[in-house]
Amino acid sequence: MTSAKRGLALNYHLRSNSGSNGPIAKECHRFLVVGPFKFESSDVSPHSRCAVSNPRMRRIRYALLLPLMHLGIAGPPMFHQESTVWRYVPQAQELEDFEAKYPAPEGGGVPVEPCYEYRFSSATRTIVAANLPTALLVGASADGCASPAARLIPNRVKYQLSVKTWVIALETLIVLGIIVQWWLVGGWLDQRYTQSKPTRRWIIPVTVITVGAVVMASTAFGHGSVAEPVNIFAAMITLLAWIVLIVMFAVAGRCG
């Protein structure tokens, strides 16, 4: 209100003292102060720029995720393959017992190579391509023709066990090999992440292997004119990604 004698009756200020834009609020509220935020250099890390406010949201643990994922991918094709092998276990046991009781004379007869025309099934190809280190060291199946290249297990150990025990032991070793190999790969990724080193070039071949394994596992049970070519093509891409990843590990090991 104004009058001719006194003018403005109340010295009114447009900014209230208690409002959100007032001087009291600016003095007491940390986010309304004038001036930039100041941090110590040690408080800001490369990962804190991308951090989320929810403490439950944490980074991926590759050492845990990759073994579980690839074990789940390889499980159905492995079960399908070994169910076929398991049906012939009694016959294989009878054959081994007969050969042990009546051994063939040395140097006699015509040598027979039972795996001469052996061809990987789609399920075995999936396990070999998706888990190449394990397939090379341990094997991909209890099928005798799918033997590993390195032959870590001597044949005399195989013949000292029954066929059923050998199949169970070999499948256990394959499962452990899949878990260990992907635990090592995931641990390497976790270590580089912890040390703030780039991981993208390592994640690319791992992703290609994982996607290829999913495609092969989804076509491992088909016998049509499309399923097997897709399985073979995915196996080729997956094996190429494994070669690239192994070379990267070799180079990183030399560079220390």
Secondary structure, 3 states (H helix, E strand, C coil): CEECCCEECCCCCCCCCCCCCCHHHHHHCHHHCCCCCCCCHHHCCCCHHHCCCCCCCCCCCHHHHHHHHHHHHHHHHHHHHHHHHHHCHHHHHHHHHHHHHCCCCCCCCCCCCCCCCCCCCHHHHHHHHHCHHHHHHCCCCCCHHHCCCCCCCCHHHHHHCCHHHHHHHHHHHHHHHHHHHHHHHHHHHHHHHHCCCCCHHHHHHHHHHHHHHHHHHHHCCCCCCCHHHHHHHHHHHHHHHHHHHHHHHHHHHHHC
